[in-house]
Amino acid sequence: MRPYFAPFAVLIFLLFSCDDSNGDNTMTDDAQDDGSGNMSLSFVNAFSNLSFQRPVDFQIANDGSGRAFVVEQGGMIKVFQNDPMVTGAGTFLDIGNKINTDANEQGLLGLAFHPDFASNGYFYVNYTPSETLSVTSRFQVSSTDENNADPSSELVLLEIQQPFTNHNGGQLAFGPDGYLYIASGDGGSGGDPQNNAQTRSNLLGAILRIDVDNNSGGLNYAIPTDNPFVGENGIREEIFAYGLRNPWRMSFDIQTGSLWTGDVGQGEREEINVIESGGNYGWKLFEGTFCFSGDCDDTGLMQPVFEYVHDAGDRSVTGGFVYRGDAVPSLQGKYIYADFISGRIWSLSLDGNDNELLFNTGLNIASFGVDAQNELYFCAFDGAIYTFQED
């Protein structure tokens, strides 16, 4: 592989303006040379018999069933066996009739299975029923068919008003603490005109953390007692961290418990952050380390682990995962992420000092996911789900 060290990053808001043509069934021609003339690392269509419409999330239920789930932005969750020879996918949930918006960045955006899904059947989704609202809801699997959810089981947990139609975030993830983390964008437009990301009286431009196993204060959830702003007047206690523009795809490192996210920039920088309790990640005072507005004083702000400018067509970061699988030893312990517009994929050392270009795929990469063996996949808007292999 050839090393690539991007300088800094620039970014506009995330745009999903790509076609939905099917991916081919062959290995790509972007495999990397290991320095000895042998091709070592490549990516391949993981399920060559399947195709999806604008896939934005790849998840597993951790119930021992061997199934995989793909979220389609239009409102469907597809389910199938995690087998490269699988020939069909069923519909696990269809809430397309609840999504009354054609906005490019809205729709069904996130899925997370309860840690005890095998016993309680609960899973959680994030979607936009209209241009002005984001919803996080709980559903339950059918009592008679594990491959079908009960659409009448919806329990709305959280609603967030959206002043504009972009920057919705939408990723859901359960942390090692058992709490549900929710990525929320700054409400959209450009330049955060309402200063939402620095205004902690709302839930925009933040990572939220809630307890879905309890409820209090008339809510369908509870606030963890160790959330950083519990008891502070005028601040929403669901906030775990703030100062984010559009956190697009976050994940926990299963070895360290660290929460990683990509944050889509405005016009200067794309950034990778490790999220810490109570952290202010700077937007819209800073875009990465670039002074965007105000007096340019970064005292007390969290710095990105890494940032990059718009180079070689890069425009919009897609956060990934710290790789902890076994099939691709060269990626072990590295953070793998991409750019949605350019289709480039990189590996980043955990200290942020070594960023290596892996592939220039030419694909619009919307999300990453892992299976039960912690092997890594990515969703592309050509309709395919890809995985990595090393020879």
Helices and strands as residue ranges (DSSP letters): E 32-33, E 39-45, E 55-59, E 67-72, E 76-81, E 90-94, G 96-98, E 108-113, H 117-120, E 122-130, E 133-141, E 149-161, E 172-174, E 180-184, G 196-198, E 206-210, E 239-242, E 247-252, E 259-263, E 270-275, E 286-287, E 290-291, E 306-308, E 317-322, G 329-331, E 335-339, E 344-348, E 355-360, E 365-370, E 376-380, E 385-390
